[in-house]
Amino acid sequence: MEAYDPSSSPNTVDEDSTATRRDADTTESARANRGWWDRNADEYQIEHGTFLGDDRFVWGPEGLDEVEAELLGPPEDLAGKDVLEIGAGAAQCSRWLAAQGARPVALDLSHRQLQHAQRIQDGSAIRVPLVEADAGVLPFRDGSFDLACSAYGALPFIADQVRVLREVHRVLRPGGRFVFSVTHPIRWAFPDEPGPEGLTVSASYFDRTPYVEQDDEGRAVYVEHHRTIGDRVRDVVAGGFRLVDLVEPEWPAWNTQEWGGWSPLRGNLIPGSAILVCERDDRA
Ligand SMILES: C[S@@+](CC[C@H](N)C(=O)[O-])C[C@H]1O[C@@H](n2cnc3c(N)ncnc32)[C@H](O)[C@@H]1O
């Protein structure tokens, strides 16, 4: 196995693990990521909690807010809608949805992330149901939701994208919308660095080999899965959806904050996030 240049890593790699590119299947990815998010949830919420807010709906490090984007539809139409948030983390987006009068359910794989959701809710008038589960096996009946959403939740971490999309399709009602954001595929060709060193292509955009951090015994402790733009479109269609829009948020002048490899410098030159707006295709 060829050593992977850690300067291209999407994370600060833990001292006792190494970064590489190798296969990682559904089970290994889920196990590794549950552990990683449980171990790192505290630090993640300390580092990003203020930016995310307790009840804001932010689509990614650019800071695009659902209030302005309206990708789930006009806020006034959200009232009374059943919404599933996948990979909800501390459920900030779900609390924003609840404040609009929607009925969100916040689902996440990580117990510790959901404990942060509970911590925020304990001090808030806005509470949403929290569900600990894997996005690949959604514990809901067919046709339970009008809308589904995911702001960088689950999809970047899952080996079998189509399986998740089919699950979301199953639990949505006919015509239901699923909007999800992920790292923009072009980012995988560049080192994950916020400065000038992150501006030179260092890997093939076409290399879909998962990014894996592993321990001394070769056990994955963190996994991310890369898809090209074309793969994303094909996955959405194979999952039973129509792609309505693909939003590439531009870096706004007000946002001077860096988030890992996302920064004003890089954000002004190349996209950092891709948001796929999909609707359940009920023509078949
Ligand atoms: C980057 S966070 C996004 C959460 C929130 N939107 C935010 O911006 O903080 C990714 C979340 O996806 C969750 N996740 C990863 N793999 C998952 C899976 N297979 N099923 C459900 N959630 C998953 C993680 O536990 C984590 O809370």
Ligand as a Chemical Component Dictionary entry (heavy atoms), coordinates in Angstrom:
data_LIG
# 
_chem_comp.id                   LIG 
_chem_comp.type                 NON-POLYMER 
_chem_comp.pdbx_formal_charge   0 
_chem_comp.three_letter_code    LIG 
# 
loop_
_chem_comp_atom.comp_id 
_chem_comp_atom.atom_id 
_chem_comp_atom.alt_atom_id 
_chem_comp_atom.type_symbol 
_chem_comp_atom.charge 
_chem_comp_atom.model_Cartn_x 
_chem_comp_atom.model_Cartn_y 
_chem_comp_atom.model_Cartn_z 
_chem_comp_atom.pdbx_ordinal 
LIG C1  C1  C 0  -19.853 17.212 9.921  1  
LIG S1  S1  S 1  -21.069 16.582 11.022 2  
LIG C2  C2  C 0  -22.506 17.418 10.411 3  
LIG C3  C3  C 0  -23.516 17.676 11.502 4  
LIG C4  C4  C 0  -24.090 19.075 11.513 5  
LIG N1  N1  N 0  -24.859 19.369 10.336 6  
LIG C5  C5  C 0  -22.938 20.053 11.666 7  
LIG O1  O1  O 0  -22.688 20.836 10.734 8  
LIG O2  O2  O -1 -22.303 19.996 12.707 9  
LIG C6  C6  C 0  -21.305 14.934 10.410 10 
LIG C7  C7  C 0  -22.259 14.093 11.230 11 
LIG O3  O3  O 0  -22.597 12.907 10.470 12 
LIG C8  C8  C 0  -22.719 11.849 11.406 13 
LIG N2  N2  N 0  -22.580 10.565 10.685 14 
LIG C9  C9  C 0  -21.460 10.043 10.140 15 
LIG N3  N3  N 0  -21.744 8.859  9.576  16 
LIG C10 C10 C 0  -23.073 8.617  9.775  17 
LIG C11 C11 C 0  -23.950 7.556  9.435  18 
LIG N4  N4  N 0  -23.532 6.467  8.786  19 
LIG N5  N5  N 0  -25.267 7.660  9.777  20 
LIG C12 C12 C 0  -25.721 8.747  10.470 21 
LIG N6  N6  N 0  -24.909 9.788  10.831 22 
LIG C13 C13 C 0  -23.610 9.731  10.484 23 
LIG C14 C14 C 0  -21.613 12.110 12.408 24 
LIG O4  O4  O 0  -21.830 11.414 13.607 25 
LIG C15 C15 C 0  -21.672 13.624 12.540 26 
LIG O5  O5  O 0  -22.490 14.028 13.602 27 
# 
loop_
_chem_comp_bond.comp_id 
_chem_comp_bond.atom_id_1 
_chem_comp_bond.atom_id_2 
_chem_comp_bond.value_order 
_chem_comp_bond.pdbx_ordinal 
LIG C1  S1  SING 1  
LIG S1  C2  SING 2  
LIG S1  C6  SING 3  
LIG C2  C3  SING 4  
LIG C3  C4  SING 5  
LIG C4  N1  SING 6  
LIG C4  C5  SING 7  
LIG C5  O1  DOUB 8  
LIG C5  O2  SING 9  
LIG C6  C7  SING 10 
LIG C7  O3  SING 11 
LIG C7  C15 SING 12 
LIG O3  C8  SING 13 
LIG C8  N2  SING 14 
LIG C8  C14 SING 15 
LIG N2  C9  SING 16 
LIG N2  C13 SING 17 
LIG C9  N3  DOUB 18 
LIG N3  C10 SING 19 
LIG C10 C11 SING 20 
LIG C10 C13 DOUB 21 
LIG C11 N4  SING 22 
LIG C11 N5  DOUB 23 
LIG N5  C12 SING 24 
LIG C12 N6  DOUB 25 
LIG N6  C13 SING 26 
LIG C14 O4  SING 27 
LIG C14 C15 SING 28 
LIG C15 O5  SING 29 
# 
